[in-house]
């Protein structure tokens, strides 16, 4: 896999250097041999350092992070103990870093998603992360947080009072903001810089765009008249308007008639739904509503039977992979492919979503999903 090549090539380079040093040494005089031994050791050490992405000089330099409030935070070395209030952060962090022991605390909502996600199979240690120090509204109990002894805390940029309290308690806080593809890329860059994994971060961002472009090339052959009308239910009678959802709607070849409404959680009534009359209805994973609740008209005070998407059986629950696919994340390319397959089945007839997800997990997480794990992600979207 392309994302794994840099690691494999680094290991091969070390092995070749060691073999070459051994061959040269046998033809040297004693003094020359000692000199070569010393030089070989230096060369080998340098190669290993390059393989990990940390040179001797960079290991001595401070790590300087500029967060999304424009603050600079300095670290002598990569943090060993990390806490985050940010819900999708754990799986994005995992995609950059792989299996790790860094995360000591997370949001209770992150843990709820974790228990329903594929991340629980890949990152078993996250089950031990403490959630008692923060609530689902991102408010931090600083006294409880200090008990975790974190080297760094990630908090939303708009929680400035909380950030100030944590900083006054002597904690290093990195502020992140939410909502766009640029924000997602910034998160990846900050994580990779913080842990001296810049090459890995760049590869992950490149792979994201390459995967999205696979769909874009095919969608580009269509006329906008071929685009279905879709609505995403973000909550009970709450629709996604100008939020990130418009990115994956447009990239997958669809039209969101609610896109002029500000935000991801705009309250509407059934009359508005009837007016839009979407071809396809997607139910987000921040709400417990299932497709069967709408298809069977189980929701009190709501009659969905008049809506085209319901009449045609085109009601879907957005999947949970490493995390919910609704917000921006490393699995957004999978979300776009899943949507494109539903919206344009003939154009994407040759695309097998089970194979796409399996290959993505191998490429991005270096993890082999079982058939049962694949079913957990993809098979409950219409129940």
C-alpha positions as CSV (number, residue, x, y, z in Angstrom):
1,X,0.0,0.0,0.0
2,X,1.2,3.5,-0.8
3,X,0.8,4.8,2.7
4,X,2.9,1.9,4.0
5,X,5.7,2.3,1.5
6,X,7.6,4.9,3.4
7,X,7.8,2.7,6.4
8,X,8.8,-0.4,4.4
9,X,11.4,1.5,2.4
10,X,13.0,2.9,5.5
11,X,13.4,-0.6,7.0
12,X,15.0,-1.9,3.7
13,X,17.4,1.0,3.7
14,X,18.6,0.2,7.2
15,X,19.1,-3.5,6.3
16,X,21.1,-2.6,3.1
17,X,23.4,-0.2,5.0
18,X,24.1,-2.8,7.7
19,X,24.9,-5.4,5.0
20,X,27.2,-3.1,3.1
21,X,29.1,-2.1,6.3
22,X,29.7,-5.8,7.1
23,X,31.1,-6.6,3.6
24,X,33.5,-3.6,3.6
25,X,34.8,-4.4,7.1
26,X,36.3,-7.8,6.2
27,X,38.9,-6.2,3.8
28,X,40.2,-3.6,6.2
29,X,43.2,-3.5,8.5
30,X,42.5,-3.4,12.3
31,X,42.7,0.5,12.6
32,X,40.7,0.9,9.4
33,X,38.2,-1.6,10.7
34,X,37.6,0.4,13.9
35,X,37.1,3.5,11.9
36,X,34.5,1.8,9.6
37,X,32.7,0.3,12.7
38,X,32.3,3.8,14.1
39,X,31.2,5.2,10.8
40,X,28.8,2.3,10.2
41,X,27.2,2.9,13.6
42,X,26.7,6.6,12.8
43,X,25.3,5.8,9.4
44,X,22.9,3.1,10.8
45,X,21.7,5.4,13.5
46,X,21.1,8.2,11.0
47,X,19.1,5.8,8.8
48,X,16.9,4.7,11.7
49,X,16.3,8.3,12.7
50,X,15.3,9.2,9.1
51,X,13.0,6.2,9.0
52,X,11.0,7.5,12.0
53,X,10.9,11.0,10.6
54,X,13.1,12.4,13.4
55,X,16.6,13.6,12.8
56,X,19.1,14.1,15.6
57,X,18.8,17.8,15.2
58,X,15.0,17.8,15.1
59,X,14.8,15.6,18.2
60,X,16.6,18.4,20.1
61,X,14.4,21.2,18.7
62,X,11.1,22.3,20.4
63,X,7.9,21.4,18.7
64,X,5.9,24.6,18.1
65,X,2.2,24.3,17.3
66,X,0.0,27.2,16.1
67,X,-3.6,26.3,16.9
68,X,-6.8,27.6,15.3
69,X,-7.0,30.5,17.6
70,X,-3.6,31.6,16.4
71,X,-1.8,30.8,19.7
72,X,1.6,29.1,19.7
73,X,2.2,26.2,22.1
74,X,5.6,24.7,22.6
75,X,6.6,21.2,23.5
76,X,10.0,19.7,24.3
77,X,8.9,16.4,22.9
78,X,5.7,14.7,21.6
79,X,3.1,14.5,24.4
80,X,2.7,11.1,26.0
81,X,-0.6,11.8,27.7
82,X,-3.4,13.4,25.6
83,X,-7.0,14.4,26.5
84,X,-9.6,15.7,24.1
85,X,-13.2,17.2,24.4
86,X,-13.6,17.0,20.6
87,X,-15.9,14.1,19.6
88,X,-14.5,12.9,16.3
89,X,-10.9,13.6,17.3
90,X,-10.0,10.0,18.5
91,X,-10.4,8.3,15.2
92,X,-8.7,11.1,13.2
93,X,-5.8,10.9,15.7
94,X,-5.8,7.1,15.3
95,X,-5.6,7.4,11.5
96,X,-2.5,9.6,11.8
97,X,-0.8,7.7,14.6
98,X,-2.0,4.1,14.4
99,X,-2.2,2.0,17.6
100,X,-1.1,4.0,20.6
101,X,-1.3,4.6,24.3
102,X,-1.5,8.4,24.2
103,X,-5.2,9.1,24.8
104,X,-6.0,9.2,28.5
105,X,-9.3,11.2,28.3
106,X,-12.1,11.9,25.9
107,X,-15.7,13.1,25.5
108,X,-18.5,10.8,26.7
109,X,-20.1,11.2,23.3
110,X,-16.9,10.0,21.7
111,X,-17.1,6.9,23.9
112,X,-20.7,6.3,22.9
113,X,-19.7,6.4,19.2
114,X,-16.7,4.3,19.9
115,X,-18.8,1.5,21.3
116,X,-20.9,1.4,18.1
117,X,-17.9,1.9,15.7
118,X,-15.2,-0.1,14.0
119,X,-12.7,1.8,16.1
120,X,-13.4,-0.5,19.0
121,X,-11.8,-3.3,17.0
122,X,-8.7,-1.3,16.0
123,X,-8.0,0.8,19.1
124,X,-9.0,-1.4,22.0
125,X,-7.1,0.8,24.5
126,X,-9.5,3.7,24.0
127,X,-12.0,1.8,26.2
128,X,-9.8,2.8,29.1
129,X,-10.0,6.5,28.4
130,X,-11.5,8.6,31.2
131,X,-14.7,10.5,30.4
132,X,-15.5,11.9,33.9
133,X,-13.7,15.2,33.4
134,X,-15.8,16.7,30.6
135,X,-19.6,16.7,29.7
136,X,-21.2,16.3,26.3
137,X,-21.4,20.1,26.0
138,X,-17.6,20.2,26.2
139,X,-17.4,21.9,29.6
140,X,-14.3,20.7,31.5
141,X,-14.0,19.9,35.2
142,X,-10.4,21.1,35.6
143,X,-9.9,19.4,39.0
144,X,-10.8,16.0,37.5
145,X,-8.8,16.7,34.4
146,X,-5.7,17.4,36.4
147,X,-5.9,14.0,37.9
148,X,-5.2,12.6,34.4
149,X,-1.9,14.5,34.3
150,X,-2.3,15.3,30.6
151,X,0.6,16.7,28.6
152,X,-1.8,18.3,26.1
153,X,-5.6,19.0,25.9
154,X,-7.5,19.5,22.7
155,X,-10.6,21.8,23.1
156,X,-13.0,23.6,20.7
157,X,-11.9,27.1,19.8
158,X,-15.2,28.7,20.9
159,X,-14.8,27.3,24.5
160,X,-12.4,30.2,25.4
161,X,-13.4,30.4,29.0
162,X,-12.6,26.7,29.5
163,X,-9.3,27.1,27.6
164,X,-8.4,30.0,29.9
165,X,-9.2,27.9,33.1
166,X,-7.1,25.0,31.8
167,X,-4.2,27.3,30.9
168,X,-4.4,29.0,34.3
169,X,-4.1,25.5,35.9
170,X,-0.8,25.0,34.0
171,X,-2.1,22.9,31.1
172,X,-1.1,23.2,27.5
173,X,-4.3,23.5,25.3
174,X,-4.6,23.3,21.6
175,X,-7.8,24.9,20.2
176,X,-9.4,23.4,17.1
177,X,-12.4,24.7,15.1
178,X,-15.0,22.7,13.2
179,X,-16.9,22.8,9.9
180,X,-14.8,22.7,6.7
181,X,-12.5,20.5,4.8
182,X,-9.7,23.0,5.5
183,X,-10.3,22.5,9.2
184,X,-10.0,18.8,8.9
185,X,-6.7,19.1,7.0
186,X,-5.5,21.5,9.7
187,X,-6.3,18.9,12.4
188,X,-4.3,16.3,10.6
189,X,-1.4,18.7,10.1
190,X,-1.4,19.7,13.8
191,X,-1.4,16.1,15.0
192,X,1.3,15.0,12.6
193,X,3.5,18.0,13.5
194,X,2.9,17.4,17.2
195,X,4.2,13.9,16.9
196,X,6.8,14.5,14.2
197,X,4.9,12.6,11.6
198,X,4.5,15.2,8.9
199,X,5.1,12.8,6.0
200,X,2.4,10.5,7.3
201,X,0.0,13.5,7.6
202,X,0.7,14.6,4.1
203,X,0.1,11.1,2.7
204,X,-3.2,10.9,4.5
205,X,-4.4,14.2,3.1
206,X,-3.2,13.2,-0.4
207,X,-5.0,9.9,-0.2
208,X,-8.2,11.7,0.9
209,X,-8.2,13.8,-2.2
210,X,-7.3,11.0,-4.5
211,X,-10.3,9.0,-3.2
212,X,-12.7,11.8,-3.6
213,X,-11.5,12.6,-7.1
214,X,-12.3,9.0,-8.2
215,X,-15.9,9.9,-7.6
216,X,-15.7,13.4,-9.0
217,X,-14.4,12.1,-12.4
218,X,-17.5,9.9,-12.9
219,X,-19.9,12.5,-11.5
220,X,-18.4,15.0,-14.0
221,X,-20.0,13.0,-16.8
222,X,-23.5,13.7,-15.5
223,X,-25.8,16.7,-16.1
224,X,-27.1,18.5,-12.9
225,X,-30.5,17.4,-14.1
226,X,-29.4,13.8,-13.3
227,X,-28.9,14.8,-9.6
228,X,-31.4,13.5,-7.1
229,X,-32.8,15.8,-4.4
230,X,-31.8,14.7,-0.9
231,X,-32.4,15.7,2.7
232,X,-30.4,14.8,5.7
233,X,-32.2,14.6,9.0
234,X,-29.7,15.8,11.6
235,X,-32.3,15.3,14.4
236,X,-36.0,15.0,14.9
237,X,-37.4,17.3,12.2
238,X,-33.9,19.0,12.1
239,X,-32.3,19.2,8.7
240,X,-28.7,19.9,7.6
241,X,-28.4,23.3,5.8
242,X,-25.2,25.2,5.1
243,X,-23.0,22.8,7.2
244,X,-20.3,20.4,6.0
245,X,-23.0,18.1,4.6
246,X,-23.2,20.2,1.5
247,X,-19.6,19.2,0.7
248,X,-20.4,15.5,0.5
249,X,-23.8,16.2,-1.2
250,X,-22.1,18.1,-4.0
251,X,-19.2,15.7,-4.3
252,X,-21.5,12.7,-4.7
253,X,-23.8,14.3,-7.3
254,X,-26.9,15.4,-5.4
255,X,-28.9,18.6,-4.6
256,X,-29.8,19.7,-1.0
257,X,-32.8,22.0,-1.2
258,X,-32.1,23.0,2.5
259,X,-28.7,24.3,1.7
260,X,-29.8,27.9,2.1
261,X,-30.7,27.3,5.7
262,X,-27.9,28.3,8.1
263,X,-26.3,25.4,10.1
264,X,-26.6,21.7,10.5
265,X,-29.6,21.7,12.8
266,X,-32.4,23.8,11.3
267,X,-35.9,23.0,12.6
268,X,-38.5,22.5,9.9
269,X,-42.1,21.1,9.7
270,X,-43.7,18.5,7.5
271,X,-45.1,21.1,5.2
272,X,-41.6,22.1,4.3
273,X,-40.6,18.5,3.8
274,X,-43.6,18.1,1.5
275,X,-42.5,21.1,-0.5
276,X,-39.0,19.8,-0.9
277,X,-40.3,16.2,-1.5
278,X,-36.8,14.7,-1.6
279,X,-35.9,11.7,-3.8
280,X,-33.7,10.3,-1.0
281,X,-33.7,10.8,2.8
282,X,-30.6,10.3,4.9
283,X,-30.8,10.0,8.7
284,X,-27.8,11.1,10.6
285,X,-26.1,9.2,13.4
286,X,-26.5,11.9,16.0
287,X,-30.2,10.9,16.3
288,X,-31.7,7.6,17.3
289,X,-34.3,7.6,14.5
290,X,-34.0,4.6,12.2
291,X,-35.3,4.2,8.6
292,X,-38.1,1.9,9.8
293,X,-39.4,4.7,12.0
294,X,-40.1,6.8,8.9
295,X,-40.9,4.1,6.4
296,X,-43.5,2.6,8.8
297,X,-44.8,6.1,10.0
298,X,-43.9,5.4,13.6
299,X,-43.1,9.0,14.5
300,X,-45.9,10.7,16.4
301,X,-47.3,13.8,14.7
302,X,-45.4,13.2,11.4
303,X,-46.8,11.7,8.2
304,X,-44.0,10.7,6.0
305,X,-46.1,8.5,3.7
306,X,-46.6,11.4,1.2
307,X,-42.8,11.9,0.6
308,X,-41.3,10.5,-2.6
309,X,-38.3,9.1,-0.8
310,X,-40.5,7.1,1.5
311,X,-42.8,5.9,-1.3
312,X,-39.8,4.6,-3.2
313,X,-38.1,3.1,-0.1
314,X,-35.1,5.4,-0.4
315,X,-34.5,6.1,3.3
316,X,-31.0,5.4,4.7
317,X,-29.2,5.6,8.0
318,X,-25.7,7.1,7.6
319,X,-23.1,4.6,8.6
320,X,-20.7,4.6,11.5
321,X,-17.2,3.4,10.6
322,X,-14.3,4.5,12.7
323,X,-16.7,7.3,13.7
324,X,-20.0,8.7,12.4
325,X,-19.8,9.5,8.7
326,X,-21.9,12.7,9.0
327,X,-19.2,15.2,10.0
328,X,-15.9,15.8,8.3
329,X,-13.4,13.1,9.0
330,X,-10.8,10.7,7.5
331,X,-13.6,8.4,6.3
332,X,-15.4,11.2,4.3
333,X,-14.2,9.7,1.0
334,X,-16.1,6.5,2.0
335,X,-19.2,8.6,2.8
336,X,-19.0,10.1,-0.7
337,X,-18.6,6.8,-2.4
338,X,-21.5,5.3,-0.4
339,X,-23.7,8.2,-1.4
340,X,-22.7,8.1,-5.0
341,X,-23.5,4.4,-5.2
342,X,-27.0,5.0,-3.8
343,X,-27.7,8.1,-5.9
344,X,-26.2,6.9,-9.2
345,X,-26.4,3.1,-9.1
346,X,-25.9,2.6,-12.8
347,X,-22.9,4.9,-13.0
348,X,-21.3,3.1,-10.0
349,X,-22.4,-0.4,-10.8
350,X,-18.9,-1.6,-10.8
351,X,-18.1,-0.2,-7.3
352,X,-18.4,-2.7,-4.5
353,X,-18.8,-0.8,-1.2
354,X,-17.7,-3.7,0.9
355,X,-14.5,-3.9,-1.0
356,X,-14.0,-0.1,-0.9
357,X,-14.3,-0.1,2.9
358,X,-12.1,-3.1,3.3
359,X,-9.3,-1.6,1.1
360,X,-9.6,1.8,2.8
361,X,-9.2,0.3,6.3
362,X,-6.1,-1.6,5.1
363,X,-4.6,1.5,3.4
364,X,-5.4,4.1,6.1
365,X,-5.4,2.1,9.3
366,X,-3.4,-0.9,8.3
367,X,-6.2,-3.1,9.6
368,X,-8.0,-6.1,8.1
369,X,-11.8,-5.9,8.6
370,X,-13.6,-9.2,8.9
371,X,-16.8,-9.8,7.0
372,X,-18.7,-9.4,10.3
373,X,-17.0,-6.0,10.9
374,X,-17.9,-4.9,7.4
375,X,-21.5,-5.9,8.0
376,X,-21.5,-3.8,11.2
377,X,-20.6,-0.7,9.1
378,X,-22.8,-1.2,6.0
379,X,-25.6,-3.6,6.6
380,X,-27.8,-1.7,9.0
381,X,-28.3,1.4,6.8
382,X,-31.9,0.5,5.8
383,X,-33.3,-1.2,8.9
